[in-house]
Amino acid sequence: MPEFTYKALDKSGQISTGTISARDSQDAALKVRALGVFPTSIGAGAKTVGTGVLDESPTSAKKALPAAAETSGKKVTKLQVLLFTREMSDLLEAGLPMDRAFSVLLDQAESGPLRLMLNTMQGEIRAGTPLSDALRKFPREFSDLYCNMVKAGEVSGQLSGVMTRLAEFLEKEAVRRSQILSALTYPAVLIMVAISAVVFLMTFAIPRLAPVFKDMGADLPLPTTLLMGTSGFVGKFWWIIILAIAGTVFLFRTWVATRAGRYAFDKMRLNTPPFGTLVQKIVAARLVRTLGTLLGGGVPILEAMEISASAVGNLVATEGILTVKGAVRQGETLHSAMDKAGNFLPVVRHMTAVGEETGRLPQMLIRTAETLDFEVDSAMRRLTSLVEPLVVLFMGVFIGFIVLSILLPIFQISSLVK
């Protein structure tokens, strides 16, 4: 039998070459596929023929693809990234080669930006680029956590399992965001209605009554005087109020954009009751879930801590994690470094210690995240149930003050007439 040289991609997207004995190029392609890799070209001597599945060589595929920069203005949503991760996990678990999996995803992709992104990544895969490097061309869609997890899966040969872990991680993050938004939606609507009612009364209703009270000639009661004065100020200087609010927001955003301002604001968020405890649990849950997911995917602990530090969304917590990372680099255990740092929740420290002692640190961290998520969800429901009556109470007090301010002059005039 003649000898054929081949180039092929394995499940992780790595390119491999070799020789194989076969009757012809089609038989050679079948034998290469039986090795568990996807042939991109089959060659006999100086002649190279396509496999019938992939018509273009890795080089030509790379040249024909749009540059990643062309997609920089497009938007691929978090939900689409989540669905891509879950579907890629299922396809790889089913044994499909990487290139075939991308073809399946392209066939069912309806979004233009998503199709362009998938097409670009498929071209990179065909050119021999590992999946993790192809993902890094889209930093807005795929975080360092995502790319490092995929890289660890490629190195360990467990890419499908890692993609499954990533899909679960993204799903839980999506559920957490949805829960927070759901908890805040109703209070936000109530507050907006309350503000709108106050603005309407102060700028429309009260000014209509002001001439009536002035024509009474008598001294107005104090509540009525305060209401008329406030209404007159708002009606006359509303533009100053708007400018003051806009300026305050601008100055706050500028201050928070600096490192010192961001650090001070994040520290205030962690320590201000009653929301400080809730923020601490949210940050801790994000930390342990990210760290547990990375360690479970095979990422080295120092690299996992570096990525987790940038993912928690709080500068104070980030510096604390980096301090712990430095201690771990010096040979300390993770839980003892957390104990010395002193700014980690007790449940995180104790569960980390148990995980290290039992050799099941990733699993214990994920369980800790689930426990903290449950506590956060319960706390959010309690706070939401408190906000609703507080808004109603504020509206009742304000409306009562307005009614009292309007009725007092009427009662005063009635007593004078009698």
Phi, psi and omega in degrees: 000142179289157178265138177237137172266149182219156168239139184211161176248135175272184185296337179270000179092001179283139180271141179223156180229162179178185177234153181209145179270132181202165180289319180206185185294324179294319178295323178296319179298320179296319180292324178294318178297326179296341177282354179090016178237168183251113183289133175256335176202147177237129183236141174240104184068236180272354185263132178239131182239153178288162182272354184088348179253321180239110191274345184241146179289163178304321182292313180295325178297319182294322181289328185281349186275149174291149178292151181297332181296335181292340181265000188296333180271358182268161184239117171253122188285163177298323179295320179294322176296320178298314180294322176300316181296314181296316182291321177296321177300315181294319182292318178292323178297328178283353176097009179287141173296159184301314183296319179295322179298318178295323178297319178297316181294323178294323181297327184257359179284129180257334181281133178299310178300322179293318179297319179296318179295314180296321180295319178296315180293322178297320177298320177296320178297316179297331179279002177096006179282133175299153181302320182299322178288325177296322179293326183293346177286353180232069185295336180288326181271325186238115183286172175300322177304311182299309185295320180290325175297315179297319179299318178297322178295323178293318181294320183275350182077016181243045186296318181296319177296320179294320178297325177295316177299318179296318179298317179296320179298313181294324178296317180292322176296321178295320178296319180296315178298318180296319179296318180295316179296319180296320181292330184267345186297308184296313175301323179296319178296316179300316181295319179296319178296318179298315179296318180297319179295318179297314181298317180298313182295320185283332185256344184237306187287309185296316179302333178290333181270342184302314179299325180297316181291324180293327180289346180292334176080336182276163175293131182278150175299156182303313179302321180293318179299316178297318181295316179296319180295316179295316180297318179295319178297314180297317181293328184271324186242033181301326181292328176293321179298315180297316179297321180295318179295313180298319179294321178297317179297317180297314180296321179295315180296322178295319179295316181292335179291339176279155181295317180296317179295318179296319179297315180295319180293316178296323177294320178296319179299324182283335189247356183272116177284153358270002186275344183300315180297321179296316179297320178301318180290323177296314179296316180295320179297319179294321179297306187290328177292315180296313181295317179296320179294317180294314180295321178294335178273000176095009179283133178303149190297320181294318178293322178297320179291323178298315180292318180297323180299324180278350185261350187282339176077021178215120187295323179297314178295323179299315180294324177296319179293319179294327175296316177296321179300318178298321179292321178295323178297330179279358175111359178284155174286160184296316184289325178291324176295322177294321178299318181290325179295320173078359181244029176247143181300146180304321181296325179292316181296314184291318180291327175295317178299316179297318179298319179290322180292325182267353182075021181234047184299312181302316181295319181292325178294318179296319178295322177298319178298319179295320177297315180295323177299319178297317179294321178296316180299317179295318180294321178297319178296319179295315180295321179297318179294337177278323184295319184301306179294331178295319178295317179297319179297316179300314180298319179298316180296317182293314179297321177298320178297319180295314180299317179297318180296327180281321184283329182301314177298324179296314177298323181295316179295320179298320180291326178291322179297319179294000000 
